Amino acid sequence: MIKLHPDTAQEIANLITAKDAASIMSRDEKDHGKQCYWMAEECKAIIKLKEDYGIPHNVYASAVKWMEMPMYANATLSEVTV
């Protein structure tokens, strides 16, 4: 078994958690703009896992294509002021 440096292992775990959280947020979000933001965050995590750590994901190619689209590449969360 190959052991990773603890910092590397933690970064991979953080990316997996971020991907999963973004997936949940995008699925549950009703606002289209916010949904695009969360989908972009999920794509970024998938891309980073593959490109930085060599961890494949079945939607990597789609994630790259989606991040080329302005609606994902420029997506932000806007704050609500009360």
C-alpha positions in Angstrom: 0.0 0.0 0.0 1.2 3.5 -0.9 1.0 6.0 1.9 0.4 9.6 1.1 2.0 12.5 3.0 -0.6 13.6 5.6 -1.0 17.0 3.9 -1.6 15.5 0.6 -4.1 13.0 2.0 -5.9 15.9 3.8 -6.1 18.0 0.6 -7.6 15.0 -1.3 -10.1 14.4 1.5 -11.0 18.1 1.5 -11.6 18.1 -2.3 -13.8 15.0 -2.0 -15.8 16.6 0.8 -16.1 19.9 -1.2 -17.3 18.0 -4.3 -19.9 16.1 -2.3 -21.1 19.2 -0.5 -21.3 21.2 -3.8 -23.3 18.4 -5.4 -25.8 18.4 -2.5 -26.1 22.2 -2.6 -26.6 22.3 -6.4 -29.2 19.6 -6.2 -31.2 21.4 -3.5 -30.8 25.0 -4.8 -33.8 26.5 -6.5 -32.1 29.7 -7.7 -30.5 29.0 -11.1 -27.5 31.4 -10.6 -26.7 29.8 -7.2 -27.1 26.3 -8.7 -24.6 27.2 -11.4 -22.1 28.3 -8.7 -22.4 25.1 -6.8 -22.1 23.0 -10.0 -19.0 25.0 -10.8 -17.6 24.3 -7.4 -18.2 20.6 -7.9 -16.5 20.7 -11.3 -13.5 22.6 -9.9 -13.0 19.9 -7.3 -13.3 17.1 -9.9 -10.8 18.8 -12.1 -8.3 19.4 -9.3 -8.6 15.8 -8.2 -7.7 14.6 -11.7 -5.1 17.2 -12.7 -3.3 17.6 -9.4 -3.6 14.1 -7.9 -4.3 11.8 -10.9 -7.6 10.7 -9.3 -10.0 9.9 -12.2 -13.7 10.8 -12.1 -16.3 9.6 -14.6 -17.5 13.2 -15.4 -14.0 14.8 -15.6 -14.4 15.5 -19.4 -17.8 17.1 -18.8 -16.5 19.1 -15.9 -13.8 20.6 -18.1 -16.4 21.5 -20.8 -18.8 23.0 -18.3 -16.1 25.2 -16.8 -15.4 26.6 -20.3 -19.0 27.9 -20.3 -19.4 31.5 -18.9 -22.4 30.5 -16.8 -20.2 28.2 -14.8 -16.8 29.9 -15.1 -18.3 33.3 -13.9 -20.8 31.9 -11.4 -20.8 33.6 -8.0 -22.9 33.6 -4.9 -24.5 36.9 -4.3 -25.1 38.0 -0.8 -28.6 39.0 0.3 -28.7 42.2 2.3 -31.6 42.7 4.6 
